[in-house]
Amino acid sequence: MSRKNWNAGDLSIIRSVCTDQGKGNAGMKKILVTGGAGFVGSNLCRRLVQEENNDVICLDNLMTGKLDNIQDLIKRPNFKFIEHDVREAIDIDIHYIYHAACPQVLRRIRKAQQER
């Protein structure tokens, strides 16, 4: 196993341990979706959990995302929700990342609204 550090600018640091083949035990693929409780992220999670060999981890701080968006996924055995801010480091054993969280955009929008 090799250690990979994922860094999307100063927005997020997600450290992950990746296997060489991209699959964990029994062929399961562990997939992290940041911003997973938002509109785009929740629909992505919904699509990913349909495949039985996908283990989907939804990471969201619920700043703009809503638990209502993923309510139908919570009881699925291959879905896990973690309330966490992507701007803070977190160690998660994963194979793939879909980065749908974007707190920097929110700061810019709020700043522009305040300047009006």
BAZA-116958 format. One record per residue (C-alpha): residue number from 1; residue in one letter; y, x, z. Coordinates in pm, whole numbers, plus 32768, in hexadecimal, padded with zeros to 4 digits. Layout:
<nodes>
(NUM, 'a', (Y, X, Z)) ...
</nodes>
This chain:
<nodes>
(1, 'm', (8000, 8000, 8000)) (2, 's', (815E, 8073, 7FB7)) (3, 'r', (8299, 8013, 8071)) (4, 'k', (83B1, 7F7A, 7FA0)) (5, 'n', (8514, 7F37, 800E)) (6, 'w', (85C6, 7E19, 7F5D)) (7, 'n', (8740, 7E22, 7F6E)) (8, 'a', (8820, 7D32, 7EAD)) (9, 'g', (896D, 7DDE, 7EE6)) (10, 'd', (89F6, 7D9A, 803F)) (11, 'l', (8975, 7C33, 8036)) (12, 's', (8811, 7C61, 80A9)) (13, 'i', (8711, 7D60, 8112)) (14, 'i', (85AD, 7CE8, 80FE)) (15, 'r', (84A7, 7DED, 814C)) (16, 's', (834E, 7DA1, 80D1)) (17, 'v', (81FB, 7E41, 80C7)) (18, 'c', (8166, 7E17, 7F6C)) (19, 't', (8002, 7E4C, 7EFB)) (20, 'd', (7FBF, 7EFF, 7DB6)) (21, 'q', (7F2F, 7DC9, 7D0C)) (22, 'g', (8029, 7CC6, 7D8A)) (23, 'k', (7F20, 7BF6, 7E3B)) (24, 'g', (7EBD, 7BDF, 7FA8)) (25, 'n', (7D7B, 7B66, 8047)) (26, 'a', (7C99, 7A8F, 7F6D)) (27, 'g', (7D89, 7AA2, 7E46)) (28, 'm', (7EAD, 79FC, 7EFB)) (29, 'k', (8007, 7A57, 7E7D)) (30, 'k', (810E, 7A58, 7F90)) (31, 'i', (8258, 79E7, 7EFA)) (32, 'l', (83A8, 79EA, 7FAD)) (33, 'v', (84B8, 78F9, 7F39)) (34, 't', (860B, 7944, 7FD6)) (35, 'g', (86F4, 781A, 7FDB)) (36, 'g', (85B9, 7748, 7FCA)) (37, 'a', (8651, 7614, 8070)) (38, 'g', (8766, 75FB, 7F6C)) (39, 'f', (8750, 752D, 7E2E)) (40, 'v', (86D2, 7643, 7D4A)) (41, 'g', (85FD, 76F0, 7E54)) (42, 's', (8552, 75B1, 7ECA)) (43, 'n', (84F1, 754F, 7D6A)) (44, 'l', (846D, 76AE, 7D2E)) (45, 'c', (83A2, 7699, 7E72)) (46, 'r', (831D, 7544, 7E07)) (47, 'r', (82A3, 75D7, 7CBE)) (48, 'l', (820D, 7710, 7D5E)) (49, 'v', (8140, 7658, 7E69)) (50, 'q', (8091, 7590, 7D5A)) (51, 'e', (7FBC, 76C2, 7D11)) (52, 'e', (7EB5, 76E8, 7E1F)) (53, 'n', (7EB4, 7865, 7E12)) (54, 'n', (8029, 7872, 7E69)) (55, 'd', (8092, 789A, 7FD3)) (56, 'v', (8205, 783A, 7FD0)) (57, 'i', (82FC, 78A9, 80DC)) (58, 'c', (8449, 77F3, 80D2)) (59, 'l', (8564, 78B3, 817A)) (60, 'd', (86B2, 7802, 81B3)) (61, 'n', (87C2, 77FF, 82BD)) (62, 'l', (8814, 7692, 826D)) (63, 'm', (8984, 76E3, 8236)) (64, 't', (897F, 7615, 80F7)) (65, 'g', (880C, 75CD, 80D0)) (66, 'k', (8770, 749F, 8179)) (67, 'l', (8620, 7466, 821F)) (68, 'd', (8614, 7317, 8168)) (69, 'n', (85EB, 73DD, 8024)) (70, 'i', (84A2, 7473, 809B)) (71, 'q', (8423, 735E, 8181)) (72, 'd', (8306, 7309, 8093)) (73, 'l', (8294, 7476, 8096)) (74, 'i', (8290, 74B6, 820F)) (75, 'k', (812D, 7433, 8247)) (76, 'r', (8097, 74ED, 8121)) (77, 'p', (7FA6, 7600, 8191)) (78, 'n', (8031, 76FC, 8097)) (79, 'f', (81A0, 76CB, 80F9)) (80, 'k', (8262, 7761, 821B)) (81, 'f', (83D3, 7735, 8273)) (82, 'i', (8497, 7845, 8328)) (83, 'e', (85FC, 7802, 8396)) (84, 'h', (86A7, 7951, 835D)) (85, 'd', (87E4, 79DF, 82C3)) (86, 'v', (87A1, 7AC3, 8197)) (87, 'r', (88C0, 7BA3, 8204)) (88, 'e', (87E8, 7C13, 8329)) (89, 'a', (86B8, 7CF3, 82FA)) (90, 'i', (855F, 7C5A, 831B)) (91, 'd', (8402, 7CEC, 82F5)) (92, 'i', (8314, 7C0C, 8235)) (93, 'd', (81CE, 7C63, 8189)) (94, 'i', (8203, 7BDC, 8025)) (95, 'h', (81AF, 7C20, 7EBB)) (96, 'y', (82CA, 7B71, 7E01)) (97, 'i', (8434, 7B0E, 7E4B)) (98, 'y', (8503, 79FC, 7DAD)) (99, 'h', (8666, 7A31, 7E29)) (100, 'a', (871C, 78E1, 7E1C)) (101, 'a', (8802, 791D, 7F47)) (102, 'c', (8964, 7989, 7EFF)) (103, 'p', (8A4C, 798D, 8031)) (104, 'q', (8B4E, 7A65, 7F7D)) (105, 'v', (8B99, 794B, 7E89)) (106, 'l', (8BD7, 785C, 7FAB)) (107, 'r', (8CD3, 794B, 8046)) (108, 'r', (8D90, 7964, 7EFD)) (109, 'i', (8D95, 77EB, 7ECD)) (110, 'r', (8E14, 77B0, 8030)) (111, 'k', (8F1D, 78BE, 8006)) (112, 'a', (8F94, 7823, 7EC0)) (113, 'q', (8FA5, 76CA, 7F64)) (114, 'q', (9074, 7756, 8085)) (115, 'e', (9168, 77FC, 7F95)) (116, 'r', (91B6, 76AE, 7EE9)) 
</nodes>
